[in-house]
Amino acid sequence: MSVAFLTSPRDVVAQADTKELSMSERAIAFVEEWVSENIHAEGYEPEGDHSQAAAFAAQCLASSKAEGITEAEMKRAFDDLTQFMAAAIETANDDEVARQASKDDSF
């Protein structure tokens, strides 16, 4: 007697990989939206001080849980959420500096 599989084990692995990818994509999309709504140019963090970035990471993680995104999903998508937030803070400030510089150049 042979057993017929509706899906092969390879298909099951591919489906699991796709599900994990979509879960990671969901976490990434959530964080990108969260950053755009919550991180604004408010000044650079002092060198080596990532306390603001850590606070943002904790707030973002709490918000993601409220949206049904698990901490495991977030960790799969972001190796270091605090470092990601630190980079987002720096980018927001750099963008504002560039905006102000281009505004000054227009005179």
Secondary structure in CASP SS format (residue, H / E / C, confidence):
PFRMAT SS
TARGET T0000
AUTHOR 0000-0000-0000
METHOD secondary structure of the structure
MODEL  1
M C 1.00
S C 1.00
V C 1.00
A C 1.00
F C 1.00
L C 1.00
T C 1.00
S C 1.00
P H 1.00
R H 1.00
D H 1.00
V H 1.00
V H 1.00
A H 1.00
Q H 1.00
A H 1.00
D H 1.00
T H 1.00
K H 1.00
E H 1.00
L H 1.00
S H 1.00
M H 1.00
S H 1.00
E H 1.00
R H 1.00
A H 1.00
I H 1.00
A H 1.00
F H 1.00
V H 1.00
E H 1.00
E H 1.00
W H 1.00
V H 1.00
S H 1.00
E H 1.00
N H 1.00
I C 1.00
H C 1.00
A C 1.00
E C 1.00
G C 1.00
Y C 1.00
E C 1.00
P C 1.00
E C 1.00
G C 1.00
D C 1.00
H C 1.00
S H 1.00
Q H 1.00
A H 1.00
A H 1.00
A H 1.00
F H 1.00
A H 1.00
A H 1.00
Q H 1.00
C H 1.00
L H 1.00
A H 1.00
S H 1.00
S H 1.00
K H 1.00
A H 1.00
E C 1.00
G C 1.00
I C 1.00
T C 1.00
E H 1.00
A H 1.00
E H 1.00
M H 1.00
K H 1.00
R H 1.00
A H 1.00
F C 1.00
D C 1.00
D C 1.00
L H 1.00
T H 1.00
Q H 1.00
F H 1.00
M H 1.00
A H 1.00
A H 1.00
A H 1.00
I H 1.00
E H 1.00
T H 1.00
A H 1.00
N H 1.00
D H 1.00
D H 1.00
E H 1.00
V H 1.00
A H 1.00
R H 1.00
Q H 1.00
A H 1.00
S H 1.00
K H 1.00
D H 1.00
D H 1.00
S C 1.00
F C 1.00
END
